[in-house]
């Protein structure tokens, strides 16, 4: 056995792993760790007027852990169509299921982590609460455009863990730096930041209507014992509108499973119209 050849091959495999799509995905994204950090939200290469990208996702539906909604690209979404049809019935369980099927909105911002400027722009993904804080900052006349290349503001982050939040998740609060500053005094770094950015709309797989439809059907009827659909799901998949109904007589296990899959909905009030 040629140990040198084996070591070389092992090294080749490690390089391939680091350069794989999974490795690239990990490098594209950034999330704050518990404690204090400082980032700079930079101008969005793909939208000069707005730094944030809103996208809708489904979690835990079908065999795919996460599915990007086709509506992100202006295309028809079978899950949205299904939920719409459910809401046209007078069945409370159908409305409850429709609510659980609503996609989750996630927001992406191109950021540079202070102290790691040489690593370039990364995508920071967050929810509506942090998003609202950013929009409030931008609309505040005393803060304004915090993404400005030469006269913008760094963003200070404070992140606490589950022991503080009382949930399985971290929570991050954001606040603007009082001091105006440039993204960088190094022109090469600034050029790299402005020209080389990951595009959220191209990072995630663009699923077809049929692929999303298959995920929905798989989730609704994975087997025959846990409940069934009395006819085709209430979505006009074939373009023809029909009267469908969800058979909830056998079991309510599907709705119960959604409570576990979408934990952030548990605290919401029951706003059903019945």
Beta strands, then each sheet from edge to edge (+ up, - down):
strand 1: 29-30
strand 2: 35-41
strand 3: 52-59
strand 4: 66-68
strand 5: 104-113
strand 6: 122-126
strand 7: 152-160
strand 8: 171-181
strand 9: 228-229
strand 10: 246-247
sheet 1: 1+ 6+ 5- 2+ 7- 8+
sheet 2: 1+ 6+ 5- 3+ 4-
sheet 3: 9+ 10-
end
